[in-house]
Amino acid sequence: MKLQCAFDEHNRGTLGMKYIVLLYAAEGAWPPEEHKAALSESVQLCHKLHANGQYISAAPLEPPEVAKCVRVRDGKTAVFDGPFVETKEQLGGYFLIEANDIDEAISVAAEIPGARRGTAEIRPLLPLPDGLTLP
């Protein structure tokens, strides 16, 4: 069964829907040599997705220790160190892709090395309301 999003017609690129795949893993899930190999494999996957017209963007992230969180309440800005959520799994990177539907996005996520040691969360991008555009 294929899932369809109510906003499909507003979120179409040249190929299909735009999805972000967020990659989470526990700290230390990747031994250094295996992590290096997984990064190389991820770059190869990016080239494959680009050749298929599915690649938009991808990047690994620095560790959570360097993260800053910003919260504004009643006009006052507060800055906190570290990730916002305390969890065993940390956001480690992302792929921004185009796919014809959620099933195709799942197939792409299953090819990402990070899914072997962690979790790949897939979300369709939410379109902006009519009249709003990003550069």
C-alpha positions in Angstrom: 0.0 0.0 0.0 1.4 3.4 -1.0 1.0 6.3 1.3 -0.1 9.6 -0.3 0.3 13.0 1.3 -2.5 15.5 1.0 -0.1 18.1 -0.3 1.5 16.0 -3.0 0.7 18.4 -5.8 2.4 21.3 -3.9 5.6 19.4 -3.0 6.6 18.1 -6.4 10.0 18.6 -7.9 11.1 17.5 -11.3 11.0 13.8 -10.2 8.5 13.7 -7.4 8.0 14.5 -3.7 10.9 15.9 -1.7 11.8 14.0 1.5 14.4 14.5 4.2 16.0 11.4 5.6 17.3 12.1 9.1 20.0 9.6 10.4 20.2 8.8 14.1 22.7 6.5 15.8 23.9 5.9 19.3 27.2 7.5 20.2 30.1 5.2 19.4 27.9 3.0 17.1 30.5 3.3 14.3 34.1 2.2 15.0 36.4 4.7 13.3 37.4 2.6 10.3 33.9 1.4 9.6 32.6 5.0 9.9 35.2 6.1 7.3 34.0 3.3 5.0 30.3 4.2 5.6 31.0 7.9 4.7 32.7 6.8 1.5 29.7 4.5 0.7 27.3 7.4 1.5 29.2 9.7 -1.0 28.9 6.9 -3.6 25.1 6.7 -2.9 24.9 10.5 -3.4 26.5 10.2 -6.8 24.0 7.4 -7.7 21.1 9.5 -6.5 22.4 12.5 -8.5 22.6 10.4 -11.6 19.0 9.3 -11.1 17.8 12.9 -10.5 17.0 12.2 -6.9 19.8 14.0 -5.1 19.2 17.4 -3.6 21.6 17.6 -0.6 23.3 15.4 2.1 25.8 16.0 4.9 27.1 14.5 8.0 26.8 16.6 11.2 29.4 17.5 13.8 28.8 15.7 17.2 26.1 16.9 19.5 28.6 18.4 21.9 29.1 21.4 19.5 25.4 21.9 19.0 23.7 25.1 20.2 19.9 25.4 20.8 18.1 28.7 20.7 14.8 29.4 22.3 13.0 32.7 22.2 10.3 33.3 24.9 8.6 36.7 25.5 11.2 38.4 23.3 14.2 37.0 25.3 16.7 34.7 23.6 18.2 31.9 25.5 21.1 29.8 24.1 21.8 26.3 25.4 24.7 23.9 24.8 24.2 20.5 23.3 21.2 18.8 21.6 17.7 19.8 22.5 16.5 16.3 23.2 18.2 13.9 25.6 18.3 10.5 23.9 20.7 7.7 23.3 20.5 8.2 19.6 21.9 11.4 18.1 21.1 13.1 14.8 24.2 12.4 12.7 23.3 13.6 9.2 20.7 13.9 6.6 19.9 13.3 2.9 17.5 15.6 1.1 16.1 13.6 -1.8 13.3 13.5 -4.4 11.3 10.3 -4.8 8.1 9.4 -6.6 6.4 8.4 -3.3 7.1 7.3 0.2 7.9 3.7 -0.9 10.7 4.9 -3.1 12.0 7.2 -0.3 12.0 4.1 2.0 14.1 2.2 -0.6 16.6 5.0 -0.7 16.8 5.2 3.1 17.5 1.5 3.2 20.6 2.0 1.0 22.1 4.7 3.4 24.8 3.1 5.5 23.7 4.9 8.6 20.4 2.9 8.6 22.5 -0.2 9.4 23.7 1.0 12.8 21.0 3.5 13.6 17.6 4.7 12.4 16.7 6.6 9.2 13.6 8.8 9.8 11.8 9.9 6.6 9.7 13.0 6.4 8.1 14.7 3.4 8.8 18.4 3.2 5.9 20.6 4.0 5.1 23.1 1.3 4.9 26.8 2.0 1.5 28.4 1.7 0.7 30.1 -1.6 2.6 33.4 -2.0 5.5 32.4 0.2 8.8 31.3 -1.5 12.3 30.6 -0.4 15.3 31.8 -2.4 
